[in-house]
Amino acid sequence: MARRRKPTTDPRARVAEICLALPEATEERINQHAAYAVRKKRFAYCLDDHHGDGRLAVNCRAGPGENEALVAEDPVRFYIPPYVGPRGWVGIYVDFDRVDWREVAELVADSYRLSAPKRLAALVDAPPGAESP
């Protein structure tokens, strides 16, 4: 079981690096949270202590049924986020000793492809930031 930790490198910075490497991606800071969009359509959120839950997580769009499958496979790392979860979004906790950043990058890239115009989505072949630190 993965342990929650105080990260030595800021996972928020890693999430921003992954998201902002995508074509035309923008970041909007909302208090301690961040929202990532392509042409004003949001594809990811980095949530820090959302509604006082004490967790750090990334929320992103997922393909049909993928969010439930991820949560069923590993409910310690994944969750159905409030509000947007019923519309196909998945939450990924990133406050563990070991985070699979390649998987986070792949899920964010998939979310981007679901949100971006086709021309921009086609530019994303491999997930950005997939290399391990």
N, C-alpha and C positions, 0 to 999 in steps of 0.2 A: 504494500500500500504506500502510495506517495505521501510524503510529509509536506505540510504547508511550511513556508519559510519566509524569512526576510531576505529578499534577493540581494545579491552583491551587485548585480547589474540590473538596472531598472527594466522590468518587463514592459512597462508603458512605452519606453523608448524603442524597445524591440518591436512592439505592435505597430508603432508609428512608422518605423523603418519598413516593415512589411507592407503596410497599407499605402504609404506614400510612394513606394517604388512602382506602383501600378500607373498606367497611362492616365494623365489628367486627374489623378486623385487629389482631393483636398481634405484638409483637417479643420474641424471646428471644435474649439475648446468650450466645454459647458461645465463650469465649476471644475471639479476634479475628474470629470469624464471627457472623452473625446469621441467625436463622430466623424466618420470617413465617408466621403461621397465622391461620385463621379457624375459630373454635370447635374449637380443638385439632387441626385438620387443616392440615398445612403446605402452603403453595402456593409458597414461594420461599425461597431461601437466598442470602445474600451471603457469599461465601467469599474470604478474604484469605490468600494463601499456603497454600492447601489442600495438605496433604501435601508442603510445601516446593516447590511449583511456581513460586513467585515471581509469581503472577498474582492479579488481582482480578477476580472473576466473579460473575455472578448465575446461579443455577440455578432453573428453573421448569418446571412441567408443560407439556406440549404435546399437541395433538390427535394422533390416530393417524397415524403416518408423518411428522408435521410436523418432529420433531427431525432425522430423517435428511435431509429436504428442505432444512432450513436449513443443516445442515453441508455438504451437497453444493453448495449455492449459494455459501457463503462460509466455508470451513474456517478462515480466519484469525480471524474474529469468533465463530464458533459451534463447539461441540464436544459430544460425547456424554459426559456426566459419569459417572464411575465409580459403581457401586452402583445409582443411580436411573435412569441413562440407558436401560438395557434396559426400564424400566417407563414409558418415554415422556417422560422429562425432557430438557431441552436446557440447555446452558451457554452463556452470553453473556459474552465478555470485555468489561470496562468500564475497562480500563487503557490506552486509546488516546488520542491527541491529540483526536480527534473521536469522540464516542459519539453514536449516534442515539438520544437519550433517548425520543423519541416511540415508536420501535420497541420499546425496552426496556419502556416503560409498557404498550404494547399486548400484549406477550408476558406480562407479569406479570398484567395484567387478564384475559387468556385463561386463565392458570393459576388465578387466583382463581375464575373462573367454573366451572372444572372441579372445584374443591375445595369451594366454598361451598354451603350449602343453597340450593335453588332460589329461595327468597324473597329472600335476600341477593344471589345472583348476578344476579337480574333488576334490581337497583338500579344495576348497573354498566353504564351506556350507553356512555360514552366513557372512555378510559383516563385515570386521574388523573395529574397531573404531566406530561402530554404536551407542554405548551408548552416551548419551548426557553428556556435561561437567557438 
